[in-house]
């Protein structure tokens, strides 16, 4: 794969217009999703709010990026990570230090492992899981230079 970065597009404004990417997940089983993402995956709780109108918890998830892909490349990623097309139009990826260990922990906590960790052509160790809140999750560990 050829990486291209247009310096003119890297930061078109003097300061970023977006300060935070927040992925909002509506979970039918809020308590299960909160336990899974906060207590098992270890995302620190930034804030939590509760009222007669419902509950929300904001979890820190490290640095955020928005990865845009076209359908052929999304199919390629699924083929590499799982062996077949399985993801919808949204998949959440978390970089972790040890994808095999985190995969095992999340599986014990109720996630369905769709694919065990495997080395990718972009030299990371990726696993795929179906997780609470209806999310498909990739866990990846960067392996460094392949040279």
Protein Blocks (a to p, Z undefined) as FASTA:
>chain_A
ZZdddfklmmmcfbdfbfbdcdddddfblmlmmmmmmmmnopacfbdcddfkbccdddde
bjaddddddfklmmmmmmmmnopafbdfbdcddddfblmlmmmmmmmnopacfbdcdddf
kopacdddddehhiacdddddebjaZZ
